[in-house]
Amino acid sequence: MLRKAEVKLAIKTFNWVMKTSSLLRKEKKLDRRYEMKRCLAILLGLGVFMIGLQCVWAEEEETKFDEIVVTATKTEIPLKDLPVTVHVVDKKSIESQPETYISNFGELIRDLPGVHVGQYFPWGPPWINLRGTGYFIGRTGYLVDGVPVTPFLSTPIHHHDIERIEVLLGPSSALYGANAMGGTVNLITKRGTKETGAKVDLGYGSRDTWRPHVEIGNQIGNFHVYASYSGDYSDGYKMNPFEVVWELYQYGQRGWLSYASLEENKHRYSYYNIKLGWENEKKAGIWVGYHRQDAFLYGGRPNRTWLDDAVEGLGTLRFHTPIGELMKVTGTLGFQHLERPTLNNMGPTFPGGVLTWDSTPTTKEIWKQKRSPVELQTDFYLGKQNILTVGGLWLREDELRETKSRITGATSAKTEYTTDQTAFYLQDQVFFFDGKLNILAGIRYDHWKYHDIFDLVSIPQKRDEIKRDHLTYRGGIKYSLTDSVTIRASGGTGFWPGLPIWMFTSIPTGSTRRVPNPDLKPEKTWMVDMGLDVHLKKWGTSFTLTPYYGRISDLITYIYSPHPTLPGVNIVKAYNLGGVKIYGLEMGLEQKLLQPLTAFASLTLNHSEITQSGEATGIELSNSPDYFGSIGFIYRHPEIINGRISMRFSDKRYYVNDVATRHLPYYSMKAYEVVDAKIWREWKVWKGILTTAISVDNLFNKKYETEFIWIHPGRSLQLNVGYKYLF
């Protein structure tokens, strides 16, 4: 009896999607190529949905959906009960994904609705742009085990050490503070369990890439332990090919010439991780963990090094204890550190009008950062249907950027400052009608104090302290119409004060120079969404649909201007534009077709338009493509073989919000479609499991910009052999 109603619901959903797509089409004039890709994306995503429904009519066996408990609202709660948009990539999904050459956690979440990922691997973290807000540093919150980190301090987390990833969409500053204007990405790391055992894995792939991994973990009584080592050692590829930066030079963008890779950018990355803990039967416990990355990245030219033995680390100590049935107290202490030295040479010169590469050593750029977060949170259980969360955070960040001569050691630029952030938050989750109705409301106050500000080349060198504060809000409601269909709505605000480097740092030398802007205004966001979630156990169908609408005011952006006289030198400055109007539609599907075969698809239609910004009014916000998504199939038959194949696609996007340069090559990044695949098999050998796998990344060797002048290296193969011993 339920099938007719659900088929009608599917038809209505299809009509809604097509109507929304038509509205998006009217919003601006589209060329024929774009129109074809837009229709292809919609047909691929929804075609799988409709075909999947037909396939499962003959399915007799009910599919089981595991209950997933997440921490997206700072408390542990089943995913199905959340009144906000959350997607989870669990351990099983992580292990089924191909071993891509661009190897970081960004590749693990790019199939999710609302998530667009750029890459400038291996130099930096993934550019995770959420829900059409663009620019990852200011509008995406990065978390490790719920602790806020900067994007660059997420890089010590190797993907083999991740238990699951939670992606919360929509402004989340009321939960996690600034930098969460489009949402958050929370990396939940592994802990030792009885199923962890001891594992050794070795991967070898294209470009003479070696990727060893060793892990060991166990739970003995109330104690648990986990430790691992991972490596990523490669002859590399030309990250910024000469022909790319030379093409930009011909268009007058001379500053990028010093980025040219004349040789392959070899890299050596090592990862170390340990986590120790204790937890009793009453769920009181304590754990301590530390992640470290050691990194070397060659600059593609003699005497040029992007990362000269860089070190980044994350340390966390957490305790949690229930107090009767009334409350649970959680405390967190953290220590995060980063040191990323860069070695420069003279670079491009033009004696007699002929381009020549001068390898003479020039400067050493040093970037150091230390962060110490302290957080205390209490969850009050006001009966079985109400969870009240009260918490506070204090975080100190010390940052140093210095430029020295590699010959004399003299300092030509130096900026250092301290940021103290204090926050207090309050959140209430209430359940009604036996859990069918869930209401969430939260508020947070943040205060920033910038002090001990020093800049060597500014006048005066020392600046007065700067204070900023803001209140943010978030709320949501979710109602279960049936056991299979739920509806939800949420809204929230966000706030970002900007990067201190943009406000205080002046760099008059080197290939990337900076001009500070102490008058930079904070950026503010609000967004609302509505959602439909369908989980049909009988059919093996899981479907989600979320339209959204939001605004950004006092948009912070930046521009790289070529130096007027020096080739290979850029001048960077941040400034405010007017605002941004954002709206779109996110769709996701998982459909069981046959007992071992599952299809998945996601499609995001997005429109992010700059407003009230003079000549920039009406242009598309940087890193916010009009559509992106994926489609794929997973085949699991442990006795025979397992396989996965997927296609990712994206519309064109722009690197900057500058009208003068955004349509130049590479500033305007091309649309792409990329296919990845993996085949693996497991054998029971002695007391463990032997695994062999082959992964193909970028199967059809597509050349495209992963981010601006960072070009995808092309097709990559990787073979893996591993053995896991169970204690």
Secondary structure, DSSP 4 states (H G I P E B T S, - for coil): -HHHHHHHHHHHHHHHHHHHHHHHHHHS---HHHHHHHHHHHHHHHHHHHHHHHHGGG--SPPP----EE-TTSS-EEGGG-SS-EEEE-HHHHHHS---SS-STHHHHTTSTTEEEE--TTTS--EEEETT---HHHH-EEEETTEEE-GGGGTT--GGGEEEEEEEES--HHHH-TT-SSEEEEEEE----TTTEEEEEEEEETTTEEEEEEEEEEEETTEEEEEEEEEEEEEEE-SSBHHHHHHHHHTT-GGGGGG-BSS-EEEEEEEEEEEEEEE-TTS-EEEEEEEEEEEEEEEEETTEEEEEEEEEEEEEEEEEEEETTTEEEEEEEEEEEEE--EEEEEEEE-GGG--EEEEEEEEEEEEEEEEEEEEEEEEEE-STTEEEEEEEEEEEEEEEEEEEETTT--EEEEEEEEEEEEEEEEEEEEEETTTTEEEEEEEEEEEEEEEEEEETTSSSSEE--EEEEEEEEEEEEEEESSSSEEEEEEEEEEEE---HHHHH--B-SSSEEE---TTPPPEEEEEEEEEEEEEETTTTEEEEEEEEEEEEES-EEEEEEE-SS-TT-EEEEEEE--EEEEEEEEEEEEEE-SSSEEEEEEEEEEEEEEES-GGGTTPBPTT--SEEEEEEEEEEETTTEEEEEEEEEE--EES---TTTTTSBTTEEPPEEEEEEEEEEEEEETTEEEEEEEEEESTT----EEETTEE----EEEEEEEEEE--
